[in-house]
Amino acid sequence: MIRAKKRFGQNFLIDQQVIKKILDSININKTQSMLEIGPGLGALTIPLLNKLNHIDVVEIDTDMVEYLAKKIPASKITIHQEDILSVEDMRFSDYSLIIGNLPYYISTPILLKLAKIKNNDADLFFMLQKEVAERVSAKPSTKMYGRLSSMLQYFFRVELLFDIPAESFNPQPKITSSFVKFTRKNLKDLTALDDDNYERIIKLAFQHKRKTLKNNFKGVLDDTDFSNLGIDPKMRAETLSVDNFINIENYLGQRKLSF
C-alpha cells in the first residue's frame, strides 16, 4: 500500500463521480498530446488513456513512478521523474492539454511558470484549493481580487468549473478544492509593451493592499499622470481591471519612466 507523502502535498483523488465529471469537462480527442502534472496513483491517468493514445506525466515521487510504470504499458505513457518547476519552458510547447491535481503548497508558482510560456497555447485544467481558485478567477472590486488574479487574467481566460469536496480525496484535505480551466489568450491580445514590467506594475500596485494607488505609485506616477490615464489616484489596486494595468505599463514604457 502506497501512502500519501506530506512533503509532496499528496491527496489522491478517489471519487469516481468526480473523475467522470472532470473527464466530461475536457474536450479530448485520441490524437491530442496531453501532459499530466502529479499523476500520483493514476486516478485520472488511467481513465484518460481510454480517450487518448498516449500521455506524458511529470511525477517527482519515486514510489509513484514505479507504481505507474508497473500499472500502465510503456507504449501508453512517458514518465518524467522530476520537479515540475525545474522543467524547461520549451518542453511545454509539445502539449495541447495540461492537467493536474496541483499540490496546494506550489500551485501558485506552477501557474505563474506556465502563464509566462507564451509559445504554448495548451488549455490548462487544474484542481486547486478553492481559495486559490476564487483568487485566480476573481473580478475587480471583489474581496478575492488581487495580484494573482490580475497576473493570470492577463494571460488567460479563467473559468471556475466546479467544486470538489474534501471527501473525494484520500487522505482528506482540510479544505474544499475546485476544478478550474485556463484558456490562453491570443498573443495579439497581450498588449502590454513588456510582460516583465506588467508584473512589476502589479507588484507595485498591490504592495500595500489597503493603501491608495497614489501611495503605492509614489515617485512613479503623479496626479497629472493619473489624470492622463483616467484613473482616480484615491482608488485602491483591487478596483483596477487588467486593461487598466496594461495602460499603466504602456504609459510608463512609452514615456520611459523608471519604476
DRENDO-1510 file (C-alpha; in Angstrom, 1 decimal, always signed):
<recs>
REC; n; res; u; v; w
REC; 1; MET; +0.0; +0.0; +0.0 .
REC; 2; ILE; +1.5; +3.3; -1.1 .
REC; 3; ARG; +0.8; +6.1; +1.4 .
REC; 4; ALA; +0.5; +9.8; +0.5 .
REC; 5; LYS; +3.5; +11.9; +1.5 .
REC; 6; LYS; +3.0; +15.1; +3.3 .
REC; 7; ARG; +6.2; +16.7; +1.9 .
REC; 8; PHE; +4.8; +16.4; -1.7 .
REC; 9; GLY; +1.4; +17.6; -0.6 .
REC; 10; GLN; -0.3; +14.4; -1.9 .
REC; 11; ASN; -4.0; +13.9; -1.7 .
REC; 12; PHE; -5.2; +11.1; -4.0 .
REC; 13; LEU; -8.5; +11.6; -5.9 .
REC; 14; ILE; -10.7; +8.6; -5.2 .
REC; 15; ASP; -14.2; +9.8; -6.2 .
REC; 16; GLN; -15.3; +8.1; -9.4 .
REC; 17; GLN; -18.2; +10.6; -9.9 .
REC; 18; VAL; -15.7; +13.5; -9.7 .
REC; 19; ILE; -13.3; +11.7; -12.1 .
REC; 20; LYS; -16.2; +11.3; -14.6 .
REC; 21; LYS; -17.1; +15.0; -14.2 .
REC; 22; ILE; -13.5; +16.0; -14.9 .
REC; 23; LEU; -13.3; +13.9; -18.0 .
REC; 24; ASP; -16.6; +15.2; -19.2 .
REC; 25; SER; -15.3; +18.8; -18.8 .
REC; 26; ILE; -12.3; +18.2; -21.1 .
REC; 27; ASN; -12.8; +18.1; -24.8 .
REC; 28; ILE; -10.4; +15.2; -25.7 .
REC; 29; ASN; -9.7; +13.5; -29.0 .
REC; 30; LYS; -7.4; +10.5; -29.4 .
REC; 31; THR; -4.5; +12.3; -31.1 .
REC; 32; GLN; -4.1; +15.1; -28.7 .
REC; 33; SER; -0.8; +15.5; -26.8 .
REC; 34; MET; -1.5; +15.7; -23.0 .
REC; 35; LEU; +0.7; +16.3; -20.0 .
REC; 36; GLU; -0.5; +15.4; -16.5 .
REC; 37; ILE; +1.3; +17.1; -13.6 .
REC; 38; GLY; +1.5; +14.9; -10.5 .
REC; 39; PRO; -0.5; +11.8; -11.6 .
REC; 40; GLY; +0.1; +10.0; -8.3 .
REC; 41; LEU; -1.6; +6.6; -8.4 .
REC; 42; GLY; -3.1; +7.3; -11.8 .
REC; 43; ALA; -6.7; +8.0; -10.8 .
REC; 44; LEU; -7.1; +10.4; -13.8 .
REC; 45; THR; -4.2; +8.9; -15.9 .
REC; 46; ILE; -5.8; +5.5; -16.4 .
REC; 47; PRO; -9.3; +6.8; -17.4 .
REC; 48; LEU; -7.7; +9.5; -19.6 .
REC; 49; LEU; -5.9; +6.7; -21.6 .
REC; 50; ASN; -9.4; +5.4; -22.6 .
REC; 51; LYS; -9.7; +8.6; -24.6 .
REC; 52; LEU; -6.0; +9.2; -25.6 .
REC; 53; ASN; -3.4; +7.2; -27.5 .
REC; 54; HIS; -0.6; +8.3; -25.1 .
REC; 55; ILE; +0.0; +10.5; -22.2 .
REC; 56; ASP; +3.1; +12.2; -20.7 .
REC; 57; VAL; +3.3; +12.7; -17.0 .
REC; 58; VAL; +5.6; +14.6; -14.6 .
REC; 59; GLU; +5.9; +12.9; -11.2 .
REC; 60; ILE; +8.5; +13.8; -8.5 .
REC; 61; ASP; +7.8; +10.8; -6.2 .
REC; 62; THR; +9.9; +7.6; -7.0 .
REC; 63; ASP; +7.2; +5.3; -5.5 .
REC; 64; MET; +4.5; +6.8; -7.8 .
REC; 65; VAL; +6.8; +6.5; -10.8 .
REC; 66; GLU; +7.4; +2.8; -10.0 .
REC; 67; TYR; +3.7; +2.1; -9.5 .
REC; 68; LEU; +2.7; +3.8; -12.7 .
REC; 69; ALA; +5.4; +2.0; -14.7 .
REC; 70; LYS; +4.0; -1.3; -13.5 .
REC; 71; LYS; +0.4; -0.4; -13.9 .
REC; 72; ILE; +0.4; +1.2; -17.4 .
REC; 73; PRO; +2.1; -0.2; -20.5 .
REC; 74; ALA; +5.2; +1.8; -21.6 .
REC; 75; SER; +3.7; +2.3; -25.0 .
REC; 76; LYS; +0.9; +4.3; -23.5 .
REC; 77; ILE; +2.8; +6.5; -21.0 .
REC; 78; THR; +6.0; +8.5; -20.8 .
REC; 79; ILE; +7.0; +9.2; -17.2 .
REC; 80; HIS; +9.3; +12.2; -16.5 .
REC; 81; GLN; +10.6; +11.8; -12.9 .
REC; 82; GLU; +11.3; +15.5; -12.0 .
REC; 83; ASP; +10.1; +18.6; -10.2 .
REC; 84; ILE; +7.6; +20.4; -12.5 .
REC; 85; LEU; +9.2; +23.8; -11.5 .
REC; 86; SER; +12.5; +22.7; -13.0 .
REC; 87; VAL; +11.1; +21.5; -16.3 .
REC; 88; GLU; +12.4; +23.7; -19.2 .
REC; 89; ASP; +9.8; +26.1; -20.6 .
REC; 90; MET; +10.3; +25.0; -24.2 .
REC; 91; ARG; +9.2; +21.4; -23.4 .
REC; 92; PHE; +5.6; +22.6; -22.6 .
REC; 93; SER; +5.1; +23.7; -26.2 .
REC; 94; ASP; +4.7; +20.0; -27.1 .
REC; 95; TYR; +1.3; +19.8; -25.5 .
REC; 96; SER; -2.3; +20.8; -26.4 .
REC; 97; LEU; -3.7; +19.9; -23.0 .
REC; 98; ILE; -2.2; +20.1; -19.5 .
REC; 99; ILE; -4.0; +18.7; -16.5 .
REC; 100; GLY; -3.2; +18.2; -12.8 .
REC; 101; ASN; -4.2; +17.9; -9.2 .
REC; 102; LEU; -1.7; +20.6; -8.1 .
REC; 103; PRO; -0.2; +20.3; -4.6 .
REC; 104; TYR; -1.5; +23.3; -2.7 .
REC; 105; TYR; +1.8; +24.5; -1.5 .
REC; 106; ILE; +3.2; +25.0; -5.0 .
REC; 107; SER; +0.1; +25.7; -7.1 .
REC; 108; THR; +0.8; +29.4; -7.5 .
REC; 109; PRO; +4.5; +29.0; -8.7 .
REC; 110; ILE; +3.3; +26.4; -11.2 .
REC; 111; LEU; +0.5; +28.6; -12.5 .
REC; 112; LEU; +2.9; +31.6; -12.9 .
REC; 113; LYS; +5.5; +29.5; -14.6 .
REC; 114; LEU; +3.0; +28.2; -17.2 .
REC; 115; ALA; +1.4; +31.7; -17.7 .
REC; 116; LYS; +4.7; +33.1; -18.9 .
REC; 117; ILE; +5.3; +30.4; -21.5 .
REC; 118; LYS; +3.7; +32.3; -24.4 .
REC; 119; ASN; +4.7; +29.8; -27.1 .
REC; 120; ASN; +2.4; +27.2; -25.5 .
REC; 121; ASP; -1.3; +27.5; -26.3 .
REC; 122; ALA; -2.5; +24.5; -24.3 .
REC; 123; ASP; -5.7; +24.6; -22.4 .
REC; 124; LEU; -5.0; +24.0; -18.7 .
REC; 125; PHE; -7.3; +22.1; -16.3 .
REC; 126; PHE; -6.3; +22.1; -12.7 .
REC; 127; MET; -7.6; +21.0; -9.3 .
REC; 128; LEU; -6.8; +23.8; -6.9 .
REC; 129; GLN; -7.5; +24.8; -3.4 .
REC; 130; LYS; -10.9; +26.6; -3.6 .
REC; 131; GLU; -9.5; +29.8; -2.1 .
REC; 132; VAL; -6.8; +29.9; -4.9 .
REC; 133; ALA; -9.4; +29.1; -7.5 .
REC; 134; GLU; -11.5; +32.0; -6.3 .
REC; 135; ARG; -8.5; +34.3; -6.3 .
REC; 136; VAL; -7.4; +33.4; -9.9 .
REC; 137; SER; -11.0; +33.8; -11.2 .
REC; 138; ALA; -12.0; +36.9; -9.2 .
REC; 139; LYS; -13.3; +40.1; -10.8 .
REC; 140; PRO; -12.1; +43.6; -9.9 .
REC; 141; SER; -13.7; +45.3; -6.9 .
REC; 142; THR; -14.3; +41.9; -5.2 .
REC; 143; LYS; -12.8; +40.6; -2.0 .
REC; 144; MET; -10.7; +37.9; -3.6 .
REC; 145; TYR; -9.3; +40.0; -6.5 .
REC; 146; GLY; -5.6; +40.8; -6.2 .
REC; 147; ARG; -2.1; +40.3; -7.5 .
REC; 148; LEU; -2.6; +36.7; -8.6 .
REC; 149; SER; -5.9; +37.5; -10.3 .
REC; 150; SER; -4.5; +40.3; -12.4 .
REC; 151; MET; -1.4; +38.4; -13.3 .
REC; 152; LEU; -3.1; +35.3; -14.5 .
REC; 153; GLN; -6.0; +37.0; -16.2 .
REC; 154; TYR; -3.6; +39.0; -18.3 .
REC; 155; PHE; -2.5; +35.7; -19.9 .
REC; 156; PHE; -5.7; +33.5; -19.6 .
REC; 157; ARG; -9.4; +33.5; -19.5 .
REC; 158; VAL; -10.1; +31.7; -16.2 .
REC; 159; GLU; -13.2; +29.6; -15.6 .
REC; 160; LEU; -14.1; +28.0; -12.2 .
REC; 161; LEU; -15.9; +24.9; -13.4 .
REC; 162; PHE; -17.0; +23.1; -10.1 .
REC; 163; ASP; -16.0; +22.4; -6.5 .
REC; 164; ILE; -14.7; +19.1; -5.3 .
REC; 165; PRO; -15.4; +18.1; -1.6 .
REC; 166; ALA; -12.6; +17.0; +0.7 .
REC; 167; GLU; -14.1; +13.5; +1.0 .
REC; 168; SER; -13.3; +13.0; -2.7 .
REC; 169; PHE; -9.6; +12.6; -1.7 .
REC; 170; ASN; -7.5; +10.3; +0.4 .
REC; 171; PRO; -6.2; +11.4; +2.7 .
REC; 172; GLN; -8.9; +14.1; +3.1 .
REC; 173; PRO; -7.5; +17.6; +2.9 .
REC; 174; LYS; -8.9; +20.2; +5.4 .
REC; 175; ILE; -10.3; +22.3; +2.6 .
REC; 176; THR; -12.6; +22.2; -0.5 .
REC; 177; SER; -11.0; +22.0; -3.9 .
REC; 178; SER; -12.1; +23.4; -7.3 .
REC; 179; PHE; -11.6; +22.4; -10.9 .
REC; 180; VAL; -10.5; +25.3; -13.0 .
REC; 181; LYS; -10.0; +25.8; -16.7 .
REC; 182; PHE; -7.4; +28.3; -18.0 .
REC; 183; THR; -7.7; +29.2; -21.7 .
REC; 184; ARG; -4.7; +31.1; -23.1 .
REC; 185; LYS; -5.4; +34.4; -24.8 .
REC; 186; ASN; -4.2; +35.1; -28.3 .
REC; 187; LEU; -0.8; +36.7; -28.5 .
REC; 188; LYS; -2.4; +39.7; -30.2 .
REC; 189; ASP; -4.4; +40.3; -27.0 .
REC; 190; LEU; -1.3; +40.5; -24.8 .
REC; 191; THR; -0.9; +44.2; -25.4 .
REC; 192; ALA; +1.5; +45.2; -22.6 .
REC; 193; LEU; +4.7; +46.6; -24.1 .
REC; 194; ASP; +6.8; +44.4; -21.7 .
REC; 195; ASP; +5.3; +41.5; -19.8 .
REC; 196; ASP; +8.0; +41.7; -17.1 .
REC; 197; ASN; +7.2; +45.3; -16.5 .
REC; 198; TYR; +3.5; +44.4; -16.4 .
REC; 199; GLU; +4.3; +42.1; -13.5 .
REC; 200; ARG; +6.3; +44.8; -11.8 .
REC; 201; ILE; +3.3; +47.2; -12.1 .
REC; 202; ILE; +1.1; +44.6; -10.4 .
REC; 203; LYS; +3.6; +44.1; -7.6 .
REC; 204; LEU; +3.8; +47.9; -7.1 .
REC; 205; ALA; +0.0; +48.4; -7.2 .
REC; 206; PHE; -0.7; +45.6; -4.6 .
REC; 207; GLN; +2.4; +46.2; -2.4 .
REC; 208; HIS; +0.3; +47.7; +0.4 .
REC; 209; LYS; -3.2; +46.4; -0.4 .
REC; 210; ARG; -5.1; +48.9; +1.9 .
REC; 211; LYS; -3.2; +51.9; +0.5 .
REC; 212; THR; -4.4; +54.1; -2.4 .
REC; 213; LEU; -2.8; +53.9; -5.9 .
REC; 214; LYS; -1.3; +57.3; -5.2 .
REC; 215; ASN; +0.6; +55.9; -2.2 .
REC; 216; ASN; +1.7; +52.7; -3.9 .
REC; 217; PHE; +2.9; +54.5; -7.0 .
REC; 218; LYS; +4.6; +57.3; -5.1 .
REC; 219; GLY; +7.6; +58.6; -7.0 .
REC; 220; VAL; +6.4; +56.8; -10.2 .
REC; 221; LEU; +3.0; +58.4; -11.1 .
REC; 222; ASP; +1.9; +61.9; -10.0 .
REC; 223; ASP; -1.6; +63.5; -10.2 .
REC; 224; THR; -1.0; +64.6; -13.8 .
REC; 225; ASP; -0.1; +61.0; -14.8 .
REC; 226; PHE; -3.2; +59.6; -13.1 .
REC; 227; SER; -5.3; +62.3; -14.9 .
REC; 228; ASN; -3.8; +61.3; -18.3 .
REC; 229; LEU; -4.6; +57.6; -17.5 .
REC; 230; GLY; -8.1; +58.5; -16.5 .
REC; 231; ILE; -7.6; +56.8; -13.1 .
REC; 232; ASP; -8.6; +58.2; -9.7 .
REC; 233; PRO; -5.4; +58.1; -7.6 .
REC; 234; LYS; -7.6; +57.7; -4.4 .
REC; 235; MET; -8.7; +54.3; -5.6 .
REC; 236; ARG; -7.1; +51.0; -4.5 .
REC; 237; ALA; -5.4; +48.4; -6.7 .
REC; 238; GLU; -8.3; +45.9; -6.4 .
REC; 239; THR; -10.6; +48.2; -8.3 .
REC; 240; LEU; -8.4; +48.2; -11.4 .
REC; 241; SER; -9.0; +45.8; -14.4 .
REC; 242; VAL; -6.3; +44.0; -16.3 .
REC; 243; ASP; -6.8; +46.7; -19.1 .
REC; 244; ASN; -6.1; +49.4; -16.5 .
REC; 245; PHE; -2.8; +47.8; -15.5 .
REC; 246; ILE; -1.9; +47.3; -19.2 .
REC; 247; ASN; -2.5; +51.0; -19.8 .
REC; 248; ILE; -0.3; +52.0; -16.8 .
REC; 249; GLU; +2.5; +49.7; -18.1 .
REC; 250; ASN; +2.3; +51.1; -21.6 .
REC; 251; TYR; +2.1; +54.7; -20.3 .
REC; 252; LEU; +5.3; +54.2; -18.2 .
REC; 253; GLY; +7.0; +52.3; -21.0 .
REC; 254; GLN; +6.3; +54.8; -23.8 .
REC; 255; ARG; +7.5; +57.7; -21.6 .
REC; 256; LYS; +10.5; +55.7; -20.4 .
REC; 257; LEU; +9.6; +56.5; -16.8 .
REC; 258; SER; +11.6; +54.5; -14.3 .
REC; 259; PHE; +9.9; +52.3; -11.7 .
</recs>
